[in-house]
Amino acid sequence: MSQPLVCLTLTSPTLEENAALVRKYNRYIDVAELRVDFLAPDEQLSVRRFPAMVNVPCILTIRRTADGGRFTSNEMSRTMLFGRALAFADQNPQKNFAYVDFEEDFRVPSLQDASLAFGVRIIRSCHDMEKPIKNLKAKCEAMRTTGYEIPKIAFMPKTLADVSDMFREAESMTDYEHILCAMGPLGQVSRILAYKLHSYLTYVSPEETENNISGIGHIDPVTLNDVYRFRSLSDRTALYAVTGWPLPKTSSPALHNTGYKINNIDALLLPLRSPSVSDVLDCAAYLGVRGLAVTVPHKEAVIPELIKLDSEAEAIGACNTVVHTDEGWAGCNTDAYGFQTALLRFLGVKKLRRRRVAIIGAGGAAKAVAYVVKSLGAKACVFNRTLSHAKALAERYGFDYAPLGPEAAKKIEKYADIIIQTTSKGMNSDGQASKDGDPLYFYQFNGTETIFDLVYVPAVTPIMARASEAGCKTCNGAEMLKYQGYKQFKIFTGIDYGADCERLC
């Protein structure tokens, strides 16, 4: 089967706004799906003219609420809308809808006959917004009442194992065109690797309207093409992944995939989301993923799943890099290297002797930080909401420990030469100061502290903004991400990242 097409789903309220989005993203897409159920009522009456407004083949879709859409009127009204949109076919087929999406239970002979007569291909769809659909091959074959139809199945997986099952079932589905996708964050891998599902197309949404159908896992067309190189993927492409949960945003794909491009490597790193690290490893093994970048909350949970752990990761007690070997998964830690390199360059020093350091948090990232802080000769105190976790990490290195709350303000001040924020607080926030986004909301900066926040999105986190206002020197985690990623890239590929990256071995 040929490479999957890229279909831009249009959910703006007017035809002109939707047409403008098609023009904007034209070079990234092959097909446009007009979601009539999102149009303003008066605009729905003029749907027939939309294909002539754009220069790509169009899918006509009027999705019911039960199937994840917004059409709330009765089936008679929907039937009339379909008829109005398909009527008076133009002699120029480019001015007609190329496809129409009818659900499996929506069978109106007159509309089906008109579609066939006008050369409009029918996508026969089945959606489950709550749970996975099994027996995909049998389901698709049952929906193909004629060889002219394209069966489509889209479901909301409960676990990543449901997505793995989809890939397994699709392996033998090569006899006819079909569309398969798993929705939501768990299912995003099915959109990027649509070629492995032998899927006819994959759906994307413009950034401008992504909130209209948030939660179903669409990627924007620029990211799909430029970051994930969708059109060049094949069975020859070496696969890598970044995993975590919920992992709403991650810069790892852009970093690694740029490196593959620089070095002319046919490889891809993509997000593989799941709250279960064992499900991640099972899915990765089935898909042939060669290596994983591991982030919150899996850096510790992944260790029991590994057959081998290098000495540094074992000493740290956290693993952020996993590679597949003939015996199984093996792990190491590049966070320590990335943090140390970024911190020392930020400070302009080679050691931290006589410095007093406050480590905020006691998770997987904090373990790498504590390991580095100890090796650089500083004294430190670990602050964490769960005191037992702070105690366990601190005692490993002979550090002090304390609860993370207003009662610890004086102690933080004692260790505030360098404050290292390792929690996820402030991640993907708007950067404004708030109790929810600032783990030290209770602490008053005096301007002498140096702040290193491992969070890198946004570039200025709430704690950084507040510290900067007080005159503190601040740094986010972007450089740490870059340096740990460079080393990870070397582990995955065996070669250096690029000319701007120092040799890592």
Secondary structure, DSSP 8 states (H G I E B T S, - for coil): ----EEEEEE--SSHHHHHHHHHHTGGG-SEEEEEGGGS-HHHHTTGGGHHHHSSS-EEEE--BGGGT--B-S-HHHHHHHHHHHHSS--SSGGGS-SEEEEETT---HHHHHHHHHHT-EEEEEEEESSS----HHHHHHHH-SSTT-EEEEEE--SSHHHHHHHHHHHTT--SS--EEEE-TGGGHHHHHTGGGGT-SEEEE--GGGGGGGTTS--B-HHIIIIIS-GGG--TTSEEEEEE-SS----SHHHHHHHHHHHTT--EEEEE---S-HHHHHHHHHHHTEEEEEE-TTHHHHTGGG-SEE-HHHHHHT---EEEE-SSSEEEE--HHHHHHHHHHHHHT-S--TT-EEEEE--SHHHHHHHHHHHHTT-EEEEEESSHHHHHHHHHHHT-EEEESSGGGHHHHHHTTTEEEE-SSTTTT--S---TTT-TTTT----S--EEEES--SSSS-HHHHHHHHTT-EEE-SHHHHHHHHHHHHHHHHSS---TTS----
